Amino acid sequence: MLFCLRGLTDRAAWSDRLLRTMFWSLNIGLALMVFVSLVPAGIYQPGQHYPGVWFARSPEVITRN
């Protein structure tokens, strides 16, 4: 959306350096959200499949502290 807005407005109104910084910040933030929230749960789940695969995918395993 950022690049679409840039294309709809005057090019002189945008700073390329700021745009590049914002682009990489958004992408790094998205990658951190994936690695901080999904990867630990994905590592924990395979060890919890002993009662059955249904148990490893249940909310009790995912929300356990």
PDB file of N, CA, C and O in Angstrom, chain B, residues numbered from 101:
ATOM      1  N   MET B 101       0.823  -1.177   0.000  1.00  0.00           N
ATOM      2  CA  MET B 101       0.000   0.000   0.000  1.00  0.00           C
ATOM      3  C   MET B 101       0.879   1.256   0.000  1.00  0.00           C
ATOM      4  O   MET B 101       0.545   2.274  -0.607  1.00  0.00           O
ATOM      5  N   LEU B 102       1.991   1.150   0.689  1.00  0.00           N
ATOM      6  CA  LEU B 102       2.908   2.282   0.749  1.00  0.00           C
ATOM      7  C   LEU B 102       3.403   2.658  -0.648  1.00  0.00           C
ATOM      8  O   LEU B 102       3.462   3.838  -0.994  1.00  0.00           O
ATOM      9  N   PHE B 103       3.753   1.664  -1.439  1.00  0.00           N
ATOM     10  CA  PHE B 103       4.250   1.935  -2.781  1.00  0.00           C
ATOM     11  C   PHE B 103       3.126   2.401  -3.714  1.00  0.00           C
ATOM     12  O   PHE B 103       3.369   3.189  -4.628  1.00  0.00           O
ATOM     13  N   CYS B 104       1.906   1.921  -3.491  1.00  0.00           N
ATOM     14  CA  CYS B 104       0.773   2.406  -4.295  1.00  0.00           C
ATOM     15  C   CYS B 104       0.494   3.864  -4.010  1.00  0.00           C
ATOM     16  O   CYS B 104       0.255   4.645  -4.931  1.00  0.00           O
ATOM     17  N   LEU B 105       0.523   4.243  -2.738  1.00  0.00           N
ATOM     18  CA  LEU B 105       0.312   5.653  -2.394  1.00  0.00           C
ATOM     19  C   LEU B 105       1.405   6.531  -2.980  1.00  0.00           C
ATOM     20  O   LEU B 105       1.158   7.661  -3.401  1.00  0.00           O
ATOM     21  N   ARG B 106       2.597   6.001  -3.000  1.00  0.00           N
ATOM     22  CA  ARG B 106       3.717   6.759  -3.577  1.00  0.00           C
ATOM     23  C   ARG B 106       3.489   7.002  -5.069  1.00  0.00           C
ATOM     24  O   ARG B 106       3.810   8.071  -5.587  1.00  0.00           O
ATOM     25  N   GLY B 107       2.937   6.008  -5.749  1.00  0.00           N
ATOM     26  CA  GLY B 107       2.687   6.149  -7.173  1.00  0.00           C
ATOM     27  C   GLY B 107       1.544   7.095  -7.496  1.00  0.00           C
ATOM     28  O   GLY B 107       1.491   7.642  -8.598  1.00  0.00           O
ATOM     29  N   LEU B 108       0.631   7.299  -6.557  1.00  0.00           N
ATOM     30  CA  LEU B 108      -0.513   8.166  -6.796  1.00  0.00           C
ATOM     31  C   LEU B 108      -0.230   9.635  -6.497  1.00  0.00           C
ATOM     32  O   LEU B 108      -0.983  10.516  -6.912  1.00  0.00           O
ATOM     33  N   THR B 109       0.846   9.890  -5.783  1.00  0.00           N
ATOM     34  CA  THR B 109       1.155  11.266  -5.409  1.00  0.00           C
ATOM     35  C   THR B 109       2.402  11.749  -6.149  1.00  0.00           C
ATOM     36  O   THR B 109       3.026  11.009  -6.909  1.00  0.00           O
ATOM     37  N   ASP B 110       2.736  12.987  -5.904  1.00  0.00           N
ATOM     38  CA  ASP B 110       3.923  13.583  -6.515  1.00  0.00           C
ATOM     39  C   ASP B 110       5.181  12.913  -5.961  1.00  0.00           C
ATOM     40  O   ASP B 110       5.317  12.774  -4.746  1.00  0.00           O
ATOM     41  N   ARG B 111       6.076  12.508  -6.809  1.00  0.00           N
ATOM     42  CA  ARG B 111       7.278  11.789  -6.388  1.00  0.00           C
ATOM     43  C   ARG B 111       8.188  12.639  -5.496  1.00  0.00           C
ATOM     44  O   ARG B 111       8.890  12.099  -4.641  1.00  0.00           O
ATOM     45  N   ALA B 112       8.182  13.937  -5.684  1.00  0.00           N
ATOM     46  CA  ALA B 112       9.037  14.818  -4.887  1.00  0.00           C
ATOM     47  C   ALA B 112       8.589  14.900  -3.435  1.00  0.00           C
ATOM     48  O   ALA B 112       9.351  15.347  -2.578  1.00  0.00           O
ATOM     49  N   ALA B 113       7.365  14.477  -3.149  1.00  0.00           N
ATOM     50  CA  ALA B 113       6.840  14.538  -1.781  1.00  0.00           C
ATOM     51  C   ALA B 113       7.336  13.388  -0.916  1.00  0.00           C
ATOM     52  O   ALA B 113       7.116  13.396   0.295  1.00  0.00           O
ATOM     53  N   TRP B 114       7.996  12.403  -1.506  1.00  0.00           N
ATOM     54  CA  TRP B 114       8.445  11.213  -0.774  1.00  0.00           C
ATOM     55  C   TRP B 114       9.959  11.205  -0.632  1.00  0.00           C
ATOM     56  O   TRP B 114      10.686  11.582  -1.552  1.00  0.00           O
ATOM     57  N   SER B 115      10.411  10.780   0.505  1.00  0.00           N
ATOM     58  CA  SER B 115      11.845  10.600   0.741  1.00  0.00           C
ATOM     59  C   SER B 115      12.193   9.136   0.497  1.00  0.00           C
ATOM     60  O   SER B 115      11.653   8.248   1.157  1.00  0.00           O
ATOM     61  N   ASP B 116      13.092   8.883  -0.449  1.00  0.00           N
ATOM     62  CA  ASP B 116      13.459   7.492  -0.747  1.00  0.00           C
ATOM     63  C   ASP B 116      14.123   6.816   0.445  1.00  0.00           C
ATOM     64  O   ASP B 116      13.902   5.629   0.685  1.00  0.00           O
ATOM     65  N   ARG B 117      14.919   7.543   1.181  1.00  0.00           N
ATOM     66  CA  ARG B 117      15.602   6.951   2.340  1.00  0.00           C
ATOM     67  C   ARG B 117      14.592   6.556   3.420  1.00  0.00           C
ATOM     68  O   ARG B 117      14.691   5.474   3.999  1.00  0.00           O
ATOM     69  N   LEU B 118      13.629   7.426   3.687  1.00  0.00           N
ATOM     70  CA  LEU B 118      12.601   7.124   4.683  1.00  0.00           C
ATOM     71  C   LEU B 118      11.732   5.963   4.219  1.00  0.00           C
ATOM     72  O   LEU B 118      11.371   5.099   5.018  1.00  0.00           O
ATOM     73  N   LEU B 119      11.401   5.940   2.953  1.00  0.00           N
ATOM     74  CA  LEU B 119      10.587   4.859   2.405  1.00  0.00           C
ATOM     75  C   LEU B 119      11.310   3.515   2.513  1.00  0.00           C
ATOM     76  O   LEU B 119      10.699   2.505   2.861  1.00  0.00           O
ATOM     77  N   ARG B 120      12.602   3.505   2.219  1.00  0.00           N
ATOM     78  CA  ARG B 120      13.389   2.279   2.330  1.00  0.00           C
ATOM     79  C   ARG B 120      13.443   1.794   3.783  1.00  0.00           C
ATOM     80  O   ARG B 120      13.323   0.598   4.049  1.00  0.00           O
ATOM     81  N   THR B 121      13.625   2.733   4.718  1.00  0.00           N
ATOM     82  CA  THR B 121      13.659   2.390   6.137  1.00  0.00           C
ATOM     83  C   THR B 121      12.318   1.824   6.591  1.00  0.00           C
ATOM     84  O   THR B 121      12.281   0.836   7.324  1.00  0.00           O
ATOM     85  N   MET B 122      11.231   2.432   6.168  1.00  0.00           N
ATOM     86  CA  MET B 122       9.899   1.950   6.541  1.00  0.00           C
ATOM     87  C   MET B 122       9.637   0.569   5.951  1.00  0.00           C
ATOM     88  O   MET B 122       9.071  -0.291   6.627  1.00  0.00           O
ATOM     89  N   PHE B 123      10.036   0.345   4.715  1.00  0.00           N
ATOM     90  CA  PHE B 123       9.842  -0.949   4.064  1.00  0.00           C
ATOM     91  C   PHE B 123      10.546  -2.064   4.836  1.00  0.00           C
ATOM     92  O   PHE B 123       9.942  -3.094   5.134  1.00  0.00           O
ATOM     93  N   TRP B 124      11.815  -1.856   5.155  1.00  0.00           N
ATOM     94  CA  TRP B 124      12.558  -2.893   5.859  1.00  0.00           C
ATOM     95  C   TRP B 124      12.079  -3.060   7.296  1.00  0.00           C
ATOM     96  O   TRP B 124      12.084  -4.174   7.818  1.00  0.00           O
ATOM     97  N   SER B 125      11.672  -1.990   7.933  1.00  0.00           N
ATOM     98  CA  SER B 125      11.144  -2.090   9.297  1.00  0.00           C
ATOM     99  C   SER B 125       9.872  -2.931   9.332  1.00  0.00           C
ATOM    100  O   SER B 125       9.702  -3.766  10.220  1.00  0.00           O
ATOM    101  N   LEU B 126       8.986  -2.714   8.376  1.00  0.00           N
ATOM    102  CA  LEU B 126       7.754  -3.508   8.314  1.00  0.00           C
ATOM    103  C   LEU B 126       8.054  -4.982   8.055  1.00  0.00           C
ATOM    104  O   LEU B 126       7.443  -5.852   8.675  1.00  0.00           O
ATOM    105  N   ASN B 127       8.983  -5.271   7.152  1.00  0.00           N
ATOM    106  CA  ASN B 127       9.314  -6.661   6.851  1.00  0.00           C
ATOM    107  C   ASN B 127      10.014  -7.356   8.020  1.00  0.00           C
ATOM    108  O   ASN B 127       9.726  -8.516   8.313  1.00  0.00           O
ATOM    109  N   ILE B 128      10.914  -6.667   8.674  1.00  0.00           N
ATOM    110  CA  ILE B 128      11.598  -7.248   9.836  1.00  0.00           C
ATOM    111  C   ILE B 128      10.605  -7.469  10.965  1.00  0.00           C
ATOM    112  O   ILE B 128      10.665  -8.494  11.644  1.00  0.00           O
ATOM    113  N   GLY B 129       9.694  -6.529  11.180  1.00  0.00           N
ATOM    114  CA  GLY B 129       8.663  -6.691  12.207  1.00  0.00           C
ATOM    115  C   GLY B 129       7.768  -7.885  11.926  1.00  0.00           C
ATOM    116  O   GLY B 129       7.415  -8.621  12.847  1.00  0.00           O
ATOM    117  N   LEU B 130       7.400  -8.086  10.685  1.00  0.00           N
ATOM    118  CA  LEU B 130       6.576  -9.238  10.315  1.00  0.00           C
ATOM    119  C   LEU B 130       7.322 -10.544  10.562  1.00  0.00           C
ATOM    120  O   LEU B 130       6.744 -11.496  11.087  1.00  0.00           O
ATOM    121  N   ALA B 131       8.591 -10.601  10.191  1.00  0.00           N
ATOM    122  CA  ALA B 131       9.388 -11.801  10.433  1.00  0.00           C
ATOM    123  C   ALA B 131       9.533 -12.073  11.923  1.00  0.00           C
ATOM    124  O   ALA B 131       9.459 -13.228  12.343  1.00  0.00           O
ATOM    125  N   LEU B 132       9.736 -11.042  12.727  1.00  0.00           N
ATOM    126  CA  LEU B 132       9.840 -11.223  14.177  1.00  0.00           C
ATOM    127  C   LEU B 132       8.535 -11.729  14.771  1.00  0.00           C
ATOM    128  O   LEU B 132       8.552 -12.555  15.684  1.00  0.00           O
ATOM    129  N   MET B 133       7.399 -11.244  14.266  1.00  0.00           N
ATOM    130  CA  MET B 133       6.112 -11.733  14.762  1.00  0.00           C
ATOM    131  C   MET B 133       5.967 -13.229  14.486  1.00  0.00           C
ATOM    132  O   MET B 133       5.467 -13.966  15.335  1.00  0.00           O
ATOM    133  N   VAL B 134       6.390 -13.676  13.333  1.00  0.00           N
ATOM    134  CA  VAL B 134       6.300 -15.096  12.994  1.00  0.00           C
ATOM    135  C   VAL B 134       7.222 -15.917  13.885  1.00  0.00           C
ATOM    136  O   VAL B 134       6.803 -16.929  14.448  1.00  0.00           O
ATOM    137  N   PHE B 135       8.474 -15.490  14.018  1.00  0.00           N
ATOM    138  CA  PHE B 135       9.433 -16.278  14.774  1.00  0.00           C
ATOM    139  C   PHE B 135       9.181 -16.251  16.271  1.00  0.00           C
ATOM    140  O   PHE B 135       9.477 -17.230  16.957  1.00  0.00           O
ATOM    141  N   VAL B 136       8.647 -15.167  16.793  1.00  0.00           N
ATOM    142  CA  VAL B 136       8.420 -15.078  18.232  1.00  0.00           C
ATOM    143  C   VAL B 136       7.149 -15.809  18.641  1.00  0.00           C
ATOM    144  O   VAL B 136       7.087 -16.354  19.743  1.00  0.00           O
ATOM    145  N   SER B 137       6.137 -15.835  17.786  1.00  0.00           N
ATOM    146  CA  SER B 137       4.874 -16.438  18.183  1.00  0.00           C
ATOM    147  C   SER B 137       4.665 -17.846  17.631  1.00  0.00           C
ATOM    148  O   SER B 137       4.182 -18.713  18.359  1.00  0.00           O
ATOM    149  N   LEU B 138       5.004 -18.098  16.394  1.00  0.00           N
ATOM    150  CA  LEU B 138       4.686 -19.391  15.781  1.00  0.00           C
ATOM    151  C   LEU B 138       5.767 -20.445  15.949  1.00  0.00           C
ATOM    152  O   LEU B 138       5.453 -21.620  16.140  1.00  0.00           O
ATOM    153  N   VAL B 139       7.001 -20.063  15.886  1.00  0.00           N
ATOM    154  CA  VAL B 139       8.086 -21.037  15.956  1.00  0.00           C
ATOM    155  C   VAL B 139       8.146 -21.743  17.317  1.00  0.00           C
ATOM    156  O   VAL B 139       8.285 -22.966  17.344  1.00  0.00           O
ATOM    157  N   PRO B 140       8.047 -21.028  18.451  1.00  0.00           N
ATOM    158  CA  PRO B 140       8.075 -21.751  19.734  1.00  0.00           C
ATOM    159  C   PRO B 140       6.923 -22.751  19.874  1.00  0.00           C
ATOM    160  O   PRO B 140       7.125 -23.850  20.391  1.00  0.00           O
ATOM    161  N   ALA B 141       5.731 -22.389  19.426  1.00  0.00           N
ATOM    162  CA  ALA B 141       4.602 -23.324  19.485  1.00  0.00           C
ATOM    163  C   ALA B 141       4.843 -24.519  18.576  1.00  0.00           C
ATOM    164  O   ALA B 141       4.483 -25.644  18.924  1.00  0.00           O
ATOM    165  N   GLY B 142       5.445 -24.291  17.419  1.00  0.00           N
ATOM    166  CA  GLY B 142       5.736 -25.387  16.497  1.00  0.00           C
ATOM    167  C   GLY B 142       6.804 -26.324  17.015  1.00  0.00           C
ATOM    168  O   GLY B 142       6.790 -27.512  16.692  1.00  0.00           O
ATOM    169  N   ILE B 143       7.731 -25.816  17.811  1.00  0.00           N
ATOM    170  CA  ILE B 143       8.761 -26.664  18.400  1.00  0.00           C
ATOM    171  C   ILE B 143       8.180 -27.474  19.559  1.00  0.00           C
ATOM    172  O   ILE B 143       8.553 -28.629  19.764  1.00  0.00           O
ATOM    173  N   TYR B 144       7.268 -26.865  20.312  1.00  0.00           N
ATOM    174  CA  TYR B 144       6.680 -27.509  21.488  1.00  0.00           C
ATOM    175  C   TYR B 144       5.676 -28.605  21.111  1.00  0.00           C
ATOM    176  O   TYR B 144       5.596 -29.619  21.805  1.00  0.00           O
ATOM    177  N   GLN B 145       4.922 -28.427  20.047  1.00  0.00           N
ATOM    178  CA  GLN B 145       3.850 -29.348  19.687  1.00  0.00           C
ATOM    179  C   GLN B 145       4.292 -30.778  19.371  1.00  0.00           C
ATOM    180  O   GLN B 145       3.617 -31.707  19.816  1.00  0.00           O
ATOM    181  N   PRO B 146       5.377 -31.017  18.635  1.00  0.00           N
ATOM    182  CA  PRO B 146       5.719 -32.410  18.324  1.00  0.00           C
ATOM    183  C   PRO B 146       5.971 -33.272  19.560  1.00  0.00           C
ATOM    184  O   PRO B 146       5.716 -34.476  19.526  1.00  0.00           O
ATOM    185  N   GLY B 147       6.459 -32.690  20.632  1.00  0.00           N
ATOM    186  CA  GLY B 147       6.670 -33.469  21.840  1.00  0.00           C
ATOM    187  C   GLY B 147       5.390 -33.779  22.587  1.00  0.00           C
ATOM    188  O   GLY B 147       5.395 -34.603  23.502  1.00  0.00           O
ATOM    189  N   GLN B 148       4.309 -33.147  22.224  1.00  0.00           N
ATOM    190  CA  GLN B 148       3.039 -33.330  22.920  1.00  0.00           C
ATOM    191  C   GLN B 148       2.073 -34.253  22.181  1.00  0.00           C
ATOM    192  O   GLN B 148       0.895 -34.304  22.532  1.00  0.00           O
ATOM    193  N   HIS B 149       2.527 -34.963  21.197  1.00  0.00           N
ATOM    194  CA  HIS B 149       1.624 -35.811  20.423  1.00  0.00           C
ATOM    195  C   HIS B 149       1.456 -37.198  21.018  1.00  0.00           C
ATOM    196  O   HIS B 149       0.821 -38.051  20.397  1.00  0.00           O
ATOM    197  N   TYR B 150       2.003 -37.452  22.201  1.00  0.00           N
ATOM    198  CA  TYR B 150       1.925 -38.787  22.798  1.00  0.00           C
ATOM    199  C   TYR B 150       0.486 -39.286  22.972  1.00  0.00           C
ATOM    200  O   TYR B 150       0.202 -40.416  22.577  1.00  0.00           O
ATOM    201  N   PRO B 151      -0.454 -38.484  23.555  1.00  0.00           N
ATOM    202  CA  PRO B 151      -1.835 -38.975  23.649  1.00  0.00           C
ATOM    203  C   PRO B 151      -2.500 -39.091  22.280  1.00  0.00           C
ATOM    204  O   PRO B 151      -3.449 -39.858  22.119  1.00  0.00           O
ATOM    205  N   GLY B 152      -2.030 -38.361  21.324  1.00  0.00           N
ATOM    206  CA  GLY B 152      -2.597 -38.390  19.976  1.00  0.00           C
ATOM    207  C   GLY B 152      -2.353 -37.056  19.292  1.00  0.00           C
ATOM    208  O   GLY B 152      -2.104 -36.042  19.943  1.00  0.00           O
ATOM    209  N   VAL B 153      -2.428 -37.073  17.980  1.00  0.00           N
ATOM    210  CA  VAL B 153      -2.200 -35.852  17.227  1.00  0.00           C
ATOM    211  C   VAL B 153      -3.277 -34.820  17.584  1.00  0.00           C
ATOM    212  O   VAL B 153      -3.001 -33.621  17.594  1.00  0.00           O
ATOM    213  N   TRP B 154      -4.484 -35.272  17.872  1.00  0.00           N
ATOM    214  CA  TRP B 154      -5.561 -34.369  18.248  1.00  0.00           C
ATOM    215  C   TRP B 154      -5.182 -33.565  19.491  1.00  0.00           C
ATOM    216  O   TRP B 154      -5.567 -32.401  19.601  1.00  0.00           O
ATOM    217  N   PHE B 155      -4.443 -34.150  20.423  1.00  0.00           N
ATOM    218  CA  PHE B 155      -4.057 -33.453  21.645  1.00  0.00           C
ATOM    219  C   PHE B 155      -3.022 -32.371  21.357  1.00  0.00           C
ATOM    220  O   PHE B 155      -3.085 -31.287  21.937  1.00  0.00           O
ATOM    221  N   ALA B 156      -2.083 -32.650  20.477  1.00  0.00           N
ATOM    222  CA  ALA B 156      -1.041 -31.666  20.149  1.00  0.00           C
ATOM    223  C   ALA B 156      -1.633 -30.439  19.469  1.00  0.00           C
ATOM    224  O   ALA B 156      -1.049 -29.357  19.540  1.00  0.00           O
ATOM    225  N   ARG B 157      -2.762 -30.583  18.822  1.00  0.00           N
ATOM    226  CA  ARG B 157      -3.399 -29.454  18.127  1.00  0.00           C
ATOM    227  C   ARG B 157      -4.499 -28.803  18.946  1.00  0.00           C
ATOM    228  O   ARG B 157      -5.155 -27.876  18.472  1.00  0.00           O
ATOM    229  N   SER B 158      -4.709 -29.271  20.159  1.00  0.00           N
ATOM    230  CA  SER B 158      -5.785 -28.738  20.991  1.00  0.00           C
ATOM    231  C   SER B 158      -5.392 -27.421  21.649  1.00  0.00           C
ATOM    232  O   SER B 158      -4.205 -27.125  21.788  1.00  0.00           O
ATOM    233  N   PRO B 159      -6.384 -26.628  22.054  1.00  0.00           N
ATOM    234  CA  PRO B 159      -6.086 -25.342  22.720  1.00  0.00           C
ATOM    235  C   PRO B 159      -5.355 -25.510  24.046  1.00  0.00           C
ATOM    236  O   PRO B 159      -4.653 -24.590  24.469  1.00  0.00           O
ATOM    237  N   GLU B 160      -5.493 -26.645  24.713  1.00  0.00           N
ATOM    238  CA  GLU B 160      -4.806 -26.867  25.984  1.00  0.00           C
ATOM    239  C   GLU B 160      -3.286 -26.847  25.809  1.00  0.00           C
ATOM    240  O   GLU B 160      -2.570 -26.324  26.664  1.00  0.00           O
ATOM    241  N   VAL B 161      -2.803 -27.402  24.730  1.00  0.00           N
ATOM    242  CA  VAL B 161      -1.366 -27.432  24.487  1.00  0.00           C
ATOM    243  C   VAL B 161      -0.866 -26.058  24.038  1.00  0.00           C
ATOM    244  O   VAL B 161       0.187 -25.603  24.485  1.00  0.00           O
ATOM    245  N   ILE B 162      -1.601 -25.415  23.178  1.00  0.00           N
ATOM    246  CA  ILE B 162      -1.158 -24.150  22.605  1.00  0.00           C
ATOM    247  C   ILE B 162      -1.174 -23.028  23.643  1.00  0.00           C
ATOM    248  O   ILE B 162      -0.289 -22.173  23.628  1.00  0.00           O
ATOM    249  N   THR B 163      -2.154 -23.013  24.540  1.00  0.00           N
ATOM    250  CA  THR B 163      -2.264 -21.925  25.522  1.00  0.00           C
ATOM    251  C   THR B 163      -1.658 -22.274  26.860  1.00  0.00           C
ATOM    252  O   THR B 163      -1.764 -21.485  27.799  1.00  0.00           O
ATOM    253  N   ARG B 164      -1.029 -23.422  26.982  1.00  0.00           N
ATOM    254  CA  ARG B 164      -0.421 -23.821  28.250  1.00  0.00           C
ATOM    255  C   ARG B 164       0.778 -22.940  28.556  1.00  0.00           C
ATOM    256  O   ARG B 164       1.559 -22.611  27.663  1.00  0.00           O
ATOM    257  N   ASN B 165       0.923 -22.561  29.813  1.00  0.00           N
ATOM    258  CA  ASN B 165       2.065 -21.720  30.228  1.00  0.00           C
ATOM    259  C   ASN B 165       3.224 -22.549  30.645  1.00  0.00           C
ATOM    260  O   ASN B 165       4.264 -22.009  31.023  1.00  0.00           O
TER     261      ASN B 165
END
